[in-house]
Amino acid sequence: MSPHLDPKQLDALLAVAEHASFSKAAVALRLTLAAVSLRVSALEESLGQRLLVRGKRVTATPSGAKLLAHVRQVRLMEADVVGELQGHN
């Protein structure tokens, strides 16, 4: 069975990547630093690979960059669909 992509874990990954920091991502998501770290770690574990390089400034691994591009694309498509649906009400 293939791994399921958990939306909360993806939110955490995206926030960390956009802020280049776990602590700034935690503030943006209104979560604890531990919660953000656990979500990203759980996602990495479910996929069997590191998605972020942890350091003074957090960066995506090649696999992380690929997943982040996918997440961003899906979010844009979701926004388009919601906009279309709301426009037809």
PyMOL Python script that loads the backbone (N, CA, C, O; Angstrom):
from pymol import cmd

cmd.read_pdbstr("""\
ATOM      1  N   MET A   1       0.843  -1.186   0.000  1.00  0.00           N
ATOM      2  CA  MET A   1       0.000   0.000   0.000  1.00  0.00           C
ATOM      3  C   MET A   1       0.883   1.242   0.000  1.00  0.00           C
ATOM      4  O   MET A   1       1.840   1.324   0.770  1.00  0.00           O
ATOM      5  N   SER A   2       0.572   2.192  -0.845  1.00  0.00           N
ATOM      6  CA  SER A   2       1.380   3.400  -0.926  1.00  0.00           C
ATOM      7  C   SER A   2       1.062   4.338   0.241  1.00  0.00           C
ATOM      8  O   SER A   2      -0.047   4.319   0.776  1.00  0.00           O
ATOM      9  N   PRO A   3       2.039   5.155   0.631  1.00  0.00           N
ATOM     10  CA  PRO A   3       1.813   6.077   1.747  1.00  0.00           C
ATOM     11  C   PRO A   3       0.748   7.121   1.418  1.00  0.00           C
ATOM     12  O   PRO A   3       0.609   7.563   0.277  1.00  0.00           O
ATOM     13  N   HIS A   4       0.019   7.490   2.432  1.00  0.00           N
ATOM     14  CA  HIS A   4      -0.994   8.528   2.314  1.00  0.00           C
ATOM     15  C   HIS A   4      -0.334   9.866   2.626  1.00  0.00           C
ATOM     16  O   HIS A   4       0.431   9.961   3.586  1.00  0.00           O
ATOM     17  N   LEU A   5      -0.613  10.896   1.842  1.00  0.00           N
ATOM     18  CA  LEU A   5      -0.080  12.231   2.116  1.00  0.00           C
ATOM     19  C   LEU A   5      -1.060  12.964   3.015  1.00  0.00           C
ATOM     20  O   LEU A   5      -2.141  13.362   2.580  1.00  0.00           O
ATOM     21  N   ASP A   6      -0.680  13.138   4.251  1.00  0.00           N
ATOM     22  CA  ASP A   6      -1.518  13.793   5.248  1.00  0.00           C
ATOM     23  C   ASP A   6      -1.478  15.309   5.046  1.00  0.00           C
ATOM     24  O   ASP A   6      -0.395  15.896   5.028  1.00  0.00           O
ATOM     25  N   PRO A   7      -2.640  15.952   4.894  1.00  0.00           N
ATOM     26  CA  PRO A   7      -2.674  17.399   4.647  1.00  0.00           C
ATOM     27  C   PRO A   7      -1.999  18.226   5.740  1.00  0.00           C
ATOM     28  O   PRO A   7      -1.361  19.235   5.437  1.00  0.00           O
ATOM     29  N   LYS A   8      -2.123  17.826   6.985  1.00  0.00           N
ATOM     30  CA  LYS A   8      -1.490  18.577   8.074  1.00  0.00           C
ATOM     31  C   LYS A   8       0.027  18.454   8.013  1.00  0.00           C
ATOM     32  O   LYS A   8       0.752  19.405   8.306  1.00  0.00           O
ATOM     33  N   GLN A   9       0.493  17.284   7.632  1.00  0.00           N
ATOM     34  CA  GLN A   9       1.934  17.099   7.475  1.00  0.00           C
ATOM     35  C   GLN A   9       2.456  17.915   6.297  1.00  0.00           C
ATOM     36  O   GLN A   9       3.533  18.507   6.364  1.00  0.00           O
ATOM     37  N   LEU A  10       1.678  17.937   5.219  1.00  0.00           N
ATOM     38  CA  LEU A  10       2.079  18.733   4.055  1.00  0.00           C
ATOM     39  C   LEU A  10       2.064  20.227   4.373  1.00  0.00           C
ATOM     40  O   LEU A  10       2.936  20.965   3.914  1.00  0.00           O
ATOM     41  N   ASP A  11       1.088  20.675   5.151  1.00  0.00           N
ATOM     42  CA  ASP A  11       1.048  22.077   5.596  1.00  0.00           C
ATOM     43  C   ASP A  11       2.318  22.423   6.362  1.00  0.00           C
ATOM     44  O   ASP A  11       2.914  23.479   6.152  1.00  0.00           O
ATOM     45  N   ALA A  12       2.724  21.526   7.249  1.00  0.00           N
ATOM     46  CA  ALA A  12       3.932  21.759   8.046  1.00  0.00           C
ATOM     47  C   ALA A  12       5.169  21.811   7.150  1.00  0.00           C
ATOM     48  O   ALA A  12       6.008  22.700   7.295  1.00  0.00           O
ATOM     49  N   LEU A  13       5.281  20.866   6.234  1.00  0.00           N
ATOM     50  CA  LEU A  13       6.418  20.850   5.308  1.00  0.00           C
ATOM     51  C   LEU A  13       6.482  22.145   4.507  1.00  0.00           C
ATOM     52  O   LEU A  13       7.544  22.754   4.386  1.00  0.00           O
ATOM     53  N   LEU A  14       5.353  22.559   3.966  1.00  0.00           N
ATOM     54  CA  LEU A  14       5.299  23.770   3.158  1.00  0.00           C
ATOM     55  C   LEU A  14       5.668  25.004   3.981  1.00  0.00           C
ATOM     56  O   LEU A  14       6.421  25.860   3.516  1.00  0.00           O
ATOM     57  N   ALA A  15       5.147  25.096   5.186  1.00  0.00           N
ATOM     58  CA  ALA A  15       5.452  26.243   6.040  1.00  0.00           C
ATOM     59  C   ALA A  15       6.932  26.294   6.400  1.00  0.00           C
ATOM     60  O   ALA A  15       7.542  27.363   6.375  1.00  0.00           O
ATOM     61  N   VAL A  16       7.509  25.148   6.733  1.00  0.00           N
ATOM     62  CA  VAL A  16       8.937  25.116   7.065  1.00  0.00           C
ATOM     63  C   VAL A  16       9.761  25.536   5.853  1.00  0.00           C
ATOM     64  O   VAL A  16      10.709  26.311   5.979  1.00  0.00           O
ATOM     65  N   ALA A  17       9.398  25.026   4.687  1.00  0.00           N
ATOM     66  CA  ALA A  17      10.146  25.378   3.474  1.00  0.00           C
ATOM     67  C   ALA A  17      10.004  26.865   3.146  1.00  0.00           C
ATOM     68  O   ALA A  17      10.980  27.517   2.775  1.00  0.00           O
ATOM     69  N   GLU A  18       8.808  27.393   3.280  1.00  0.00           N
ATOM     70  CA  GLU A  18       8.587  28.804   2.944  1.00  0.00           C
ATOM     71  C   GLU A  18       9.263  29.752   3.933  1.00  0.00           C
ATOM     72  O   GLU A  18       9.699  30.840   3.556  1.00  0.00           O
ATOM     73  N   HIS A  19       9.350  29.339   5.192  1.00  0.00           N
ATOM     74  CA  HIS A  19       9.966  30.188   6.216  1.00  0.00           C
ATOM     75  C   HIS A  19      11.427  29.826   6.480  1.00  0.00           C
ATOM     76  O   HIS A  19      12.121  30.527   7.217  1.00  0.00           O
ATOM     77  N   ALA A  20      11.890  28.730   5.877  1.00  0.00           N
ATOM     78  CA  ALA A  20      13.258  28.230   6.064  1.00  0.00           C
ATOM     79  C   ALA A  20      13.590  28.038   7.540  1.00  0.00           C
ATOM     80  O   ALA A  20      14.742  28.174   7.952  1.00  0.00           O
ATOM     81  N   SER A  21      12.564  27.720   8.331  1.00  0.00           N
ATOM     82  CA  SER A  21      12.735  27.608   9.779  1.00  0.00           C
ATOM     83  C   SER A  21      11.555  26.852  10.378  1.00  0.00           C
ATOM     84  O   SER A  21      10.399  27.107  10.044  1.00  0.00           O
ATOM     85  N   PHE A  22      11.869  25.922  11.265  1.00  0.00           N
ATOM     86  CA  PHE A  22      10.805  25.209  11.974  1.00  0.00           C
ATOM     87  C   PHE A  22      10.087  26.144  12.946  1.00  0.00           C
ATOM     88  O   PHE A  22       8.863  26.098  13.072  1.00  0.00           O
ATOM     89  N   SER A  23      10.857  26.992  13.632  1.00  0.00           N
ATOM     90  CA  SER A  23      10.236  27.870  14.635  1.00  0.00           C
ATOM     91  C   SER A  23       9.337  28.918  13.983  1.00  0.00           C
ATOM     92  O   SER A  23       8.260  29.211  14.502  1.00  0.00           O
ATOM     93  N   LYS A  24       9.761  29.487  12.857  1.00  0.00           N
ATOM     94  CA  LYS A  24       8.912  30.463  12.159  1.00  0.00           C
ATOM     95  C   LYS A  24       7.676  29.791  11.565  1.00  0.00           C
ATOM     96  O   LYS A  24       6.596  30.382  11.532  1.00  0.00           O
ATOM     97  N   ALA A  25       7.840  28.557  11.099  1.00  0.00           N
ATOM     98  CA  ALA A  25       6.698  27.805  10.583  1.00  0.00           C
ATOM     99  C   ALA A  25       5.696  27.542  11.703  1.00  0.00           C
ATOM    100  O   ALA A  25       4.486  27.629  11.494  1.00  0.00           O
ATOM    101  N   ALA A  26       6.203  27.221  12.886  1.00  0.00           N
ATOM    102  CA  ALA A  26       5.321  26.965  14.033  1.00  0.00           C
ATOM    103  C   ALA A  26       4.495  28.200  14.361  1.00  0.00           C
ATOM    104  O   ALA A  26       3.299  28.093  14.633  1.00  0.00           O
ATOM    105  N   VAL A  27       5.118  29.360  14.337  1.00  0.00           N
ATOM    106  CA  VAL A  27       4.396  30.607  14.603  1.00  0.00           C
ATOM    107  C   VAL A  27       3.335  30.830  13.527  1.00  0.00           C
ATOM    108  O   VAL A  27       2.191  31.162  13.839  1.00  0.00           O
ATOM    109  N   ALA A  28       3.712  30.646  12.269  1.00  0.00           N
ATOM    110  CA  ALA A  28       2.776  30.866  11.161  1.00  0.00           C
ATOM    111  C   ALA A  28       1.585  29.912  11.223  1.00  0.00           C
ATOM    112  O   ALA A  28       0.464  30.291  10.885  1.00  0.00           O
ATOM    113  N   LEU A  29       1.829  28.680  11.655  1.00  0.00           N
ATOM    114  CA  LEU A  29       0.759  27.684  11.722  1.00  0.00           C
ATOM    115  C   LEU A  29       0.024  27.689  13.063  1.00  0.00           C
ATOM    116  O   LEU A  29      -0.959  26.972  13.253  1.00  0.00           O
ATOM    117  N   ARG A  30       0.516  28.504  13.978  1.00  0.00           N
ATOM    118  CA  ARG A  30      -0.040  28.564  15.336  1.00  0.00           C
ATOM    119  C   ARG A  30       0.006  27.201  16.010  1.00  0.00           C
ATOM    120  O   ARG A  30      -0.964  26.740  16.613  1.00  0.00           O
ATOM    121  N   LEU A  31       1.170  26.575  15.883  1.00  0.00           N
ATOM    122  CA  LEU A  31       1.429  25.280  16.506  1.00  0.00           C
ATOM    123  C   LEU A  31       2.706  25.390  17.326  1.00  0.00           C
ATOM    124  O   LEU A  31       3.439  26.373  17.224  1.00  0.00           O
ATOM    125  N   THR A  32       2.961  24.378  18.133  1.00  0.00           N
ATOM    126  CA  THR A  32       4.235  24.344  18.836  1.00  0.00           C
ATOM    127  C   THR A  32       5.320  23.889  17.871  1.00  0.00           C
ATOM    128  O   THR A  32       5.048  23.248  16.855  1.00  0.00           O
ATOM    129  N   LEU A  33       6.542  24.232  18.210  1.00  0.00           N
ATOM    130  CA  LEU A  33       7.680  23.785  17.422  1.00  0.00           C
ATOM    131  C   LEU A  33       7.712  22.260  17.363  1.00  0.00           C
ATOM    132  O   LEU A  33       7.991  21.677  16.316  1.00  0.00           O
ATOM    133  N   ALA A  34       7.424  21.624  18.490  1.00  0.00           N
ATOM    134  CA  ALA A  34       7.418  20.163  18.542  1.00  0.00           C
ATOM    135  C   ALA A  34       6.374  19.568  17.597  1.00  0.00           C
ATOM    136  O   ALA A  34       6.638  18.559  16.943  1.00  0.00           O
ATOM    137  N   ALA A  35       5.204  20.178  17.520  1.00  0.00           N
ATOM    138  CA  ALA A  35       4.146  19.669  16.641  1.00  0.00           C
ATOM    139  C   ALA A  35       4.568  19.741  15.173  1.00  0.00           C
ATOM    140  O   ALA A  35       4.342  18.804  14.407  1.00  0.00           O
ATOM    141  N   VAL A  36       5.178  20.851  14.793  1.00  0.00           N
ATOM    142  CA  VAL A  36       5.638  21.002  13.404  1.00  0.00           C
ATOM    143  C   VAL A  36       6.727  19.977  13.108  1.00  0.00           C
ATOM    144  O   VAL A  36       6.704  19.319  12.068  1.00  0.00           O
ATOM    145  N   SER A  37       7.664  19.848  14.015  1.00  0.00           N
ATOM    146  CA  SER A  37       8.756  18.897  13.839  1.00  0.00           C
ATOM    147  C   SER A  37       8.231  17.465  13.732  1.00  0.00           C
ATOM    148  O   SER A  37       8.685  16.694  12.887  1.00  0.00           O
ATOM    149  N   LEU A  38       7.274  17.114  14.592  1.00  0.00           N
ATOM    150  CA  LEU A  38       6.691  15.775  14.553  1.00  0.00           C
ATOM    151  C   LEU A  38       5.960  15.514  13.241  1.00  0.00           C
ATOM    152  O   LEU A  38       6.048  14.419  12.686  1.00  0.00           O
ATOM    153  N   ARG A  39       5.249  16.503  12.752  1.00  0.00           N
ATOM    154  CA  ARG A  39       4.517  16.321  11.489  1.00  0.00           C
ATOM    155  C   ARG A  39       5.475  16.095  10.325  1.00  0.00           C
ATOM    156  O   ARG A  39       5.255  15.211   9.498  1.00  0.00           O
ATOM    157  N   VAL A  40       6.529  16.887  10.263  1.00  0.00           N
ATOM    158  CA  VAL A  40       7.494  16.732   9.171  1.00  0.00           C
ATOM    159  C   VAL A  40       8.222  15.397   9.302  1.00  0.00           C
ATOM    160  O   VAL A  40       8.407  14.686   8.314  1.00  0.00           O
ATOM    161  N   SER A  41       8.628  15.063  10.509  1.00  0.00           N
ATOM    162  CA  SER A  41       9.316  13.785  10.731  1.00  0.00           C
ATOM    163  C   SER A  41       8.426  12.599  10.368  1.00  0.00           C
ATOM    164  O   SER A  41       8.900  11.634   9.769  1.00  0.00           O
ATOM    165  N   ALA A  42       7.153  12.659  10.721  1.00  0.00           N
ATOM    166  CA  ALA A  42       6.219  11.582  10.384  1.00  0.00           C
ATOM    167  C   ALA A  42       6.059  11.455   8.875  1.00  0.00           C
ATOM    168  O   ALA A  42       5.977  10.344   8.351  1.00  0.00           O
ATOM    169  N   LEU A  43       6.015  12.575   8.179  1.00  0.00           N
ATOM    170  CA  LEU A  43       5.914  12.551   6.712  1.00  0.00           C
ATOM    171  C   LEU A  43       7.168  11.923   6.119  1.00  0.00           C
ATOM    172  O   LEU A  43       7.084  11.078   5.227  1.00  0.00           O
ATOM    173  N   GLU A  44       8.332  12.337   6.616  1.00  0.00           N
ATOM    174  CA  GLU A  44       9.591  11.765   6.132  1.00  0.00           C
ATOM    175  C   GLU A  44       9.636  10.262   6.389  1.00  0.00           C
ATOM    176  O   GLU A  44      10.077   9.489   5.539  1.00  0.00           O
ATOM    177  N   GLU A  45       9.179   9.862   7.557  1.00  0.00           N
ATOM    178  CA  GLU A  45       9.193   8.434   7.890  1.00  0.00           C
ATOM    179  C   GLU A  45       8.248   7.648   6.988  1.00  0.00           C
ATOM    180  O   GLU A  45       8.582   6.552   6.536  1.00  0.00           O
ATOM    181  N   SER A  46       7.071   8.207   6.728  1.00  0.00           N
ATOM    182  CA  SER A  46       6.109   7.485   5.882  1.00  0.00           C
ATOM    183  C   SER A  46       6.608   7.348   4.447  1.00  0.00           C
ATOM    184  O   SER A  46       6.279   6.379   3.763  1.00  0.00           O
ATOM    185  N   LEU A  47       7.394   8.310   3.995  1.00  0.00           N
ATOM    186  CA  LEU A  47       7.938   8.260   2.636  1.00  0.00           C
ATOM    187  C   LEU A  47       9.300   7.581   2.577  1.00  0.00           C
ATOM    188  O   LEU A  47       9.792   7.248   1.498  1.00  0.00           O
ATOM    189  N   GLY A  48       9.908   7.376   3.747  1.00  0.00           N
ATOM    190  CA  GLY A  48      11.187   6.680   3.798  1.00  0.00           C
ATOM    191  C   GLY A  48      12.377   7.498   3.348  1.00  0.00           C
ATOM    192  O   GLY A  48      13.386   6.943   2.913  1.00  0.00           O
ATOM    193  N   GLN A  49      12.270   8.819   3.450  1.00  0.00           N
ATOM    194  CA  GLN A  49      13.410   9.658   3.071  1.00  0.00           C
ATOM    195  C   GLN A  49      13.319  11.054   3.662  1.00  0.00           C
ATOM    196  O   GLN A  49      12.243  11.534   4.016  1.00  0.00           O
ATOM    197  N   ARG A  50      14.470  11.688   3.757  1.00  0.00           N
ATOM    198  CA  ARG A  50      14.544  13.052   4.259  1.00  0.00           C
ATOM    199  C   ARG A  50      13.989  14.002   3.198  1.00  0.00           C
ATOM    200  O   ARG A  50      14.262  13.863   2.005  1.00  0.00           O
ATOM    201  N   LEU A  51      13.207  14.965   3.668  1.00  0.00           N
ATOM    202  CA  LEU A  51      12.638  15.972   2.770  1.00  0.00           C
ATOM    203  C   LEU A  51      13.260  17.338   2.995  1.00  0.00           C
ATOM    204  O   LEU A  51      13.211  18.205   2.122  1.00  0.00           O
ATOM    205  N   LEU A  52      13.849  17.525   4.181  1.00  0.00           N
ATOM    206  CA  LEU A  52      14.453  18.805   4.532  1.00  0.00           C
ATOM    207  C   LEU A  52      15.851  18.595   5.090  1.00  0.00           C
ATOM    208  O   LEU A  52      16.122  17.614   5.782  1.00  0.00           O
ATOM    209  N   VAL A  53      16.734  19.537   4.775  1.00  0.00           N
ATOM    210  CA  VAL A  53      18.064  19.569   5.370  1.00  0.00           C
ATOM    211  C   VAL A  53      17.983  20.555   6.517  1.00  0.00           C
ATOM    212  O   VAL A  53      17.761  21.749   6.319  1.00  0.00           O
ATOM    213  N   ARG A  54      18.167  20.032   7.724  1.00  0.00           N
ATOM    214  CA  ARG A  54      18.060  20.865   8.908  1.00  0.00           C
ATOM    215  C   ARG A  54      19.399  21.536   9.178  1.00  0.00           C
ATOM    216  O   ARG A  54      20.452  20.899   9.164  1.00  0.00           O
ATOM    217  N   GLY A  55      19.328  22.828   9.421  1.00  0.00           N
ATOM    218  CA  GLY A  55      20.516  23.612   9.722  1.00  0.00           C
ATOM    219  C   GLY A  55      20.077  24.984  10.181  1.00  0.00           C
ATOM    220  O   GLY A  55      18.920  25.191  10.547  1.00  0.00           O
ATOM    221  N   LYS A  56      21.011  25.920  10.158  1.00  0.00           N
ATOM    222  CA  LYS A  56      20.637  27.281  10.555  1.00  0.00           C
ATOM    223  C   LYS A  56      19.491  27.773   9.685  1.00  0.00           C
ATOM    224  O   LYS A  56      18.557  28.416  10.166  1.00  0.00           O
ATOM    225  N   ARG A  57      19.577  27.461   8.401  1.00  0.00           N
ATOM    226  CA  ARG A  57      18.500  27.771   7.454  1.00  0.00           C
ATOM    227  C   ARG A  57      18.066  26.441   6.847  1.00  0.00           C
ATOM    228  O   ARG A  57      18.873  25.745   6.230  1.00  0.00           O
ATOM    229  N   VAL A  58      16.813  26.093   7.018  1.00  0.00           N
ATOM    230  CA  VAL A  58      16.294  24.810   6.532  1.00  0.00           C
ATOM    231  C   VAL A  58      16.063  24.899   5.023  1.00  0.00           C
ATOM    232  O   VAL A  58      15.492  25.870   4.527  1.00  0.00           O
ATOM    233  N   THR A  59      16.515  23.873   4.306  1.00  0.00           N
ATOM    234  CA  THR A  59      16.314  23.807   2.858  1.00  0.00           C
ATOM    235  C   THR A  59      15.746  22.440   2.490  1.00  0.00           C
ATOM    236  O   THR A  59      15.860  21.480   3.252  1.00  0.00           O
ATOM    237  N   ALA A  60      15.143  22.369   1.330  1.00  0.00           N
ATOM    238  CA  ALA A  60      14.565  21.109   0.857  1.00  0.00           C
ATOM    239  C   ALA A  60      15.639  20.240   0.217  1.00  0.00           C
ATOM    240  O   ALA A  60      16.553  20.737  -0.441  1.00  0.00           O
ATOM    241  N   THR A  61      15.512  18.943   0.422  1.00  0.00           N
ATOM    242  CA  THR A  61      16.327  17.983  -0.323  1.00  0.00           C
ATOM    243  C   THR A  61      15.734  17.906  -1.733  1.00  0.00           C
ATOM    244  O   THR A  61      14.660  18.458  -1.971  1.00  0.00           O
ATOM    245  N   PRO A  62      16.400  17.241  -2.660  1.00  0.00           N
ATOM    246  CA  PRO A  62      15.787  17.074  -3.990  1.00  0.00           C
ATOM    247  C   PRO A  62      14.399  16.416  -3.912  1.00  0.00           C
ATOM    248  O   PRO A  62      13.482  16.820  -4.626  1.00  0.00           O
ATOM    249  N   SER A  63      14.250  15.423  -3.064  1.00  0.00           N
ATOM    250  CA  SER A  63      12.935  14.782  -2.892  1.00  0.00           C
ATOM    251  C   SER A  63      11.937  15.750  -2.278  1.00  0.00           C
ATOM    252  O   SER A  63      10.774  15.791  -2.677  1.00  0.00           O
ATOM    253  N   GLY A  64      12.391  16.520  -1.316  1.00  0.00           N
ATOM    254  CA  GLY A  64      11.533  17.525  -0.683  1.00  0.00           C
ATOM    255  C   GLY A  64      11.080  18.569  -1.685  1.00  0.00           C
ATOM    256  O   GLY A  64       9.918  18.975  -1.686  1.00  0.00           O
ATOM    257  N   ALA A  65      12.000  19.005  -2.543  1.00  0.00           N
ATOM    258  CA  ALA A  65      11.653  20.007  -3.558  1.00  0.00           C
ATOM    259  C   ALA A  65      10.601  19.458  -4.517  1.00  0.00           C
ATOM    260  O   ALA A  65       9.692  20.178  -4.930  1.00  0.00           O
ATOM    261  N   LYS A  66      10.729  18.188  -4.865  1.00  0.00           N
ATOM    262  CA  LYS A  66       9.752  17.572  -5.769  1.00  0.00           C
ATOM    263  C   LYS A  66       8.373  17.515  -5.109  1.00  0.00           C
ATOM    264  O   LYS A  66       7.366  17.842  -5.737  1.00  0.00           O
ATOM    265  N   LEU A  67       8.331  17.096  -3.836  1.00  0.00           N
ATOM    266  CA  LEU A  67       7.058  17.024  -3.122  1.00  0.00           C
ATOM    267  C   LEU A  67       6.469  18.422  -2.919  1.00  0.00           C
ATOM    268  O   LEU A  67       5.260  18.605  -3.055  1.00  0.00           O
ATOM    269  N   LEU A  68       7.302  19.399  -2.598  1.00  0.00           N
ATOM    270  CA  LEU A  68       6.824  20.771  -2.419  1.00  0.00           C
ATOM    271  C   LEU A  68       6.225  21.329  -3.713  1.00  0.00           C
ATOM    272  O   LEU A  68       5.206  22.018  -3.679  1.00  0.00           O
ATOM    273  N   ALA A  69       6.855  21.034  -4.847  1.00  0.00           N
ATOM    274  CA  ALA A  69       6.306  21.488  -6.130  1.00  0.00           C
ATOM    275  C   ALA A  69       4.934  20.870  -6.360  1.00  0.00           C
ATOM    276  O   ALA A  69       4.018  21.537  -6.841  1.00  0.00           O
ATOM    277  N   HIS A  70       4.799  19.600  -6.017  1.00  0.00           N
ATOM    278  CA  HIS A  70       3.511  18.917  -6.148  1.00  0.00           C
ATOM    279  C   HIS A  70       2.458  19.568  -5.248  1.00  0.00           C
ATOM    280  O   HIS A  70       1.342  19.838  -5.691  1.00  0.00           O
ATOM    281  N   VAL A  71       2.812  19.817  -3.992  1.00  0.00           N
ATOM    282  CA  VAL A  71       1.883  20.412  -3.032  1.00  0.00           C
ATOM    283  C   VAL A  71       1.431  21.785  -3.523  1.00  0.00           C
ATOM    284  O   VAL A  71       0.244  22.109  -3.476  1.00  0.00           O
ATOM    285  N   ARG A  72       2.372  22.577  -3.987  1.00  0.00           N
ATOM    286  CA  ARG A  72       2.021  23.922  -4.488  1.00  0.00           C
ATOM    287  C   ARG A  72       1.094  23.839  -5.700  1.00  0.00           C
ATOM    288  O   ARG A  72       0.156  24.627  -5.822  1.00  0.00           O
ATOM    289  N   GLN A  73       1.354  22.893  -6.587  1.00  0.00           N
ATOM    290  CA  GLN A  73       0.512  22.717  -7.773  1.00  0.00           C
ATOM    291  C   GLN A  73      -0.902  22.292  -7.380  1.00  0.00           C
ATOM    292  O   GLN A  73      -1.883  22.810  -7.914  1.00  0.00           O
ATOM    293  N   VAL A  74      -1.000  21.354  -6.452  1.00  0.00           N
ATOM    294  CA  VAL A  74      -2.309  20.894  -5.995  1.00  0.00           C
ATOM    295  C   VAL A  74      -3.069  22.046  -5.332  1.00  0.00           C
ATOM    296  O   VAL A  74      -4.270  22.203  -5.550  1.00  0.00           O
ATOM    297  N   ARG A  75      -2.377  22.845  -4.529  1.00  0.00           N
ATOM    298  CA  ARG A  75      -3.027  23.977  -3.859  1.00  0.00           C
ATOM    299  C   ARG A  75      -3.561  24.983  -4.886  1.00  0.00           C
ATOM    300  O   ARG A  75      -4.653  25.523  -4.712  1.00  0.00           O
ATOM    301  N   LEU A  76      -2.808  25.232  -5.938  1.00  0.00           N
ATOM    302  CA  LEU A  76      -3.283  26.139  -6.993  1.00  0.00           C
ATOM    303  C   LEU A  76      -4.508  25.564  -7.696  1.00  0.00           C
ATOM    304  O   LEU A  76      -5.464  26.286  -7.979  1.00  0.00           O
ATOM    305  N   MET A  77      -4.478  24.265  -7.976  1.00  0.00           N
ATOM    306  CA  MET A  77      -5.627  23.631  -8.631  1.00  0.00           C
ATOM    307  C   MET A  77      -6.851  23.669  -7.726  1.00  0.00           C
ATOM    308  O   MET A  77      -7.963  23.908  -8.196  1.00  0.00           O
ATOM    309  N   GLU A  78      -6.653  23.434  -6.426  1.00  0.00           N
ATOM    310  CA  GLU A  78      -7.768  23.504  -5.479  1.00  0.00           C
ATOM    311  C   GLU A  78      -8.352  24.913  -5.440  1.00  0.00           C
ATOM    312  O   GLU A  78      -9.572  25.081  -5.420  1.00  0.00           O
ATOM    313  N   ALA A  79      -7.491  25.918  -5.431  1.00  0.00           N
ATOM    314  CA  ALA A  79      -7.960  27.304  -5.410  1.00  0.00           C
ATOM    315  C   ALA A  79      -8.757  27.623  -6.675  1.00  0.00           C
ATOM    316  O   ALA A  79      -9.769  28.321  -6.611  1.00  0.00           O
ATOM    317  N   ASP A  80      -8.308  27.117  -7.817  1.00  0.00           N
ATOM    318  CA  ASP A  80      -9.034  27.326  -9.075  1.00  0.00           C
ATOM    319  C   ASP A  80     -10.424  26.700  -9.020  1.00  0.00           C
ATOM    320  O   ASP A  80     -11.407  27.325  -9.418  1.00  0.00           O
ATOM    321  N   VAL A  81     -10.505  25.472  -8.530  1.00  0.00           N
ATOM    322  CA  VAL A  81     -11.791  24.769  -8.461  1.00  0.00           C
ATOM    323  C   VAL A  81     -12.736  25.486  -7.501  1.00  0.00           C
ATOM    324  O   VAL A  81     -13.910  25.691  -7.812  1.00  0.00           O
ATOM    325  N   VAL A  82     -12.218  25.865  -6.336  1.00  0.00           N
ATOM    326  CA  VAL A  82     -13.057  26.574  -5.365  1.00  0.00           C
ATOM    327  C   VAL A  82     -13.552  27.893  -5.962  1.00  0.00           C
ATOM    328  O   VAL A  82     -14.720  28.248  -5.808  1.00  0.00           O
ATOM    329  N   GLY A  83     -12.667  28.609  -6.635  1.00  0.00           N
ATOM    330  CA  GLY A  83     -13.071  29.858  -7.280  1.00  0.00           C
ATOM    331  C   GLY A  83     -14.140  29.645  -8.324  1.00  0.00           C
ATOM    332  O   GLY A  83     -15.094  30.419  -8.408  1.00  0.00           O
ATOM    333  N   GLU A  84     -13.991  28.592  -9.128  1.00  0.00           N
ATOM    334  CA  GLU A  84     -15.006  28.293 -10.133  1.00  0.00           C
ATOM    335  C   GLU A  84     -16.329  27.917  -9.502  1.00  0.00           C
ATOM    336  O   GLU A  84     -17.383  28.370  -9.950  1.00  0.00           O
ATOM    337  N   LEU A  85     -16.288  27.095  -8.471  1.00  0.00           N
ATOM    338  CA  LEU A  85     -17.517  26.678  -7.811  1.00  0.00           C
ATOM    339  C   LEU A  85     -18.223  27.846  -7.143  1.00  0.00           C
ATOM    340  O   LEU A  85     -19.448  27.952  -7.203  1.00  0.00           O
ATOM    341  N   GLN A  86     -17.471  28.706  -6.519  1.00  0.00           N
ATOM    342  CA  GLN A  86     -18.058  29.856  -5.857  1.00  0.00           C
ATOM    343  C   GLN A  86     -18.608  30.845  -6.873  1.00  0.00           C
ATOM    344  O   GLN A  86     -19.570  31.561  -6.597  1.00  0.00           O
ATOM    345  N   GLY A  87     -17.999  30.882  -8.039  1.00  0.00           N
ATOM    346  CA  GLY A  87     -18.471  31.777  -9.097  1.00  0.00           C
ATOM    347  C   GLY A  87     -19.770  31.328  -9.733  1.00  0.00           C
ATOM    348  O   GLY A  87     -20.455  32.116 -10.386  1.00  0.00           O
ATOM    349  N   HIS A  88     -20.116  30.044  -9.540  1.00  0.00           N
ATOM    350  CA  HIS A  88     -21.327  29.496 -10.151  1.00  0.00           C
ATOM    351  C   HIS A  88     -22.494  29.440  -9.161  1.00  0.00           C
ATOM    352  O   HIS A  88     -23.568  28.947  -9.504  1.00  0.00           O
ATOM    353  N   ASN A  89     -22.299  29.925  -7.973  1.00  0.00           N
ATOM    354  CA  ASN A  89     -23.387  29.888  -6.979  1.00  0.00           C
ATOM    355  C   ASN A  89     -24.356  31.023  -7.167  1.00  0.00           C
ATOM    356  O   ASN A  89     -25.325  31.138  -6.417  1.00  0.00           O
TER     357      ASN A  89
END
""", "prot")
cmd.dss("prot")
cmd.show_as("cartoon", "prot")
cmd.util.cbc("prot")
cmd.orient("prot")
